[in-house]
């Protein structure tokens, strides 16, 4: 027993000295609990709804006010239908409701009245939420209005899913998965590059060679950049040819913005690899910093609009969020130059910043 207890004590001390064990045991569960508790909401989603009221009277005004009083709807009134459509294209609105000019007249005449509901098909879950919320509010308004005294008044809500007429979830989810794939290649693979050199003892030989910091950085960037772009081309071929999902954007724009996203991801991976000399620890850090946010907080699976304000703001700082927003537009709506410009500038600036950090870290080691 003395030998067994001594061996147990030795292993406990080893665990306490090993940062990777403590990260797996405490940091990773804490991060997951925070994300699942505060960052993800599966119960409901808040919908940004635009309303165009062509039948202006006191009764329809009560209906418009009812949307503004709902806790899960943030409504905005529009006078121009085209402006409202543009807000859907830019993902500023998840749905748009049009009240026709003959709406209350048809109800008063005991005819069926219609409302047009346009939803953004880039997120199928939000389409369902929008249709459910609008149906509930309209039915509640109808029961409280004076039209209930009429003979069987009815309202038909005509749904139209923008960019995704068949409400096929694959058309939004599959292209978005490219962000997760590119993140894994850009961060996870490069996170092991320099730490592997330290573990194998080859970093000392590399640093003592007659080579500049930029040559080391380019030697680490370029091979994995090529692998990532080849992976993107292969994935695009699978999506379009094998899975037969439509693509409405520009291939040139897609590959340019994807290259910028990969550039930023490679920088994150190389920073992790430069700071951590242990491959196990570097892989854990890349999963926490890269994979989990790309999967859970970029809008691939869970809508950002349903997240608390702090987490929704935090997602704007993550490269996968901008890439998911861009890739959905390219597949579903086509090239939207405002989105392309914003995403490109953000990813380029972030990638350049990470490159400088990697350079300073490498140059300092060469000077040492």
C-alpha positions, 0 to 999 in steps of 0.5 A: 500500500505504501508503494501504491499511495506513493505512486498515487501521490506522484500522479497527483503532483504530475497532474497539478504540474501539467497545465493541459490536465487542469485546462481539460478538467476545469477551464474547458467545462467552465467555458462550455457551461458559460456558453450553454448557460448564457450564450445559447438559447434553444427556447425562443428567438427574438425576431426583428420584424419590419412592418409596412401598413398600407391600411392605415386606421385605428384598428390596424394601428392596434395590430401594429402596436401589438407587435411592438409589445411582444417580448420576442419581437423587435418591430420597425415601421416602414413607409417604403417596401423596397427599403424593408426588402433591403434590410432583409437582404442585409440581415437587419430584419429576419421577417417583414409583414405587409398589411394590404390596403383592403385588410380591414375592409375584407374583414368587415365584409366577412371575407377572408383577409390576407397578410403577406409575411416575408422571412429570411430563409438563411436561418430556418429556425427563425423562419418558424419562430417568425411565422409562429409569433405573427400567427399568435399575435394576429389571432390574439388581435382578431379575438380582441377586435370588433370583427369577432362579432361578425360571422366567422372572420378569418385571416390568412397569412401568406408566407414567403421564404426569401432566398430559400423557397422550399425552406430547406435547412441544408441550403443554409447549414451546409455552406455555413459549415465551411467556416468550421472546416476552415477554422479547424484547418487554419487554427488547429493544424497551425497550432501544432506547428511550432509547438511540435518543433519545440517538442522534437528539439528541432526549434533550436536548430531552426533558430540557430540557422541563417534564416530571417523571421519573415522566412520562418513565418512564410514557411509556416503560413504558405503550406497550410494556406495552400492546404486550406484553399485546396480544402475549400475548393474540394468542399465547394465541389462537394456542395455544388456537384455532389449535394447539388446546392445552388450557388448564386454568388461569385466564385472569385469573391468567394475565394478572395474572402475565404483566403482572408478568413484563412489568413486570419485563422492561420495567424491565430493558430501560429500565435497559439503555437508560438506561446505554447510549447506543448502539442497537447496544450496547444490543441486544447487551446485551439479547440477552445479559442477556435473550434467551439466559438466557430461552431456555437457562436458564429451563427452556424447552428444557433441564431445570434439574435437570440443570444444575450446582448454581451454575447451577441456583441462578442460574436462580432469580434470572432472571424467565423461570424463574419465569414458565416454571414458572408458565405450564407449571402453568397449561396442564398442571395448572391454577392452583396458588396456591402457585406463583402467589403465589411467582412474583407476589411475586418478579416484583412485587418485581423490577419495583419494584426496577428501576422505582426504578433507572430513576427514579433514573437519569432523575431524576439526568439531569433534575437535571443 
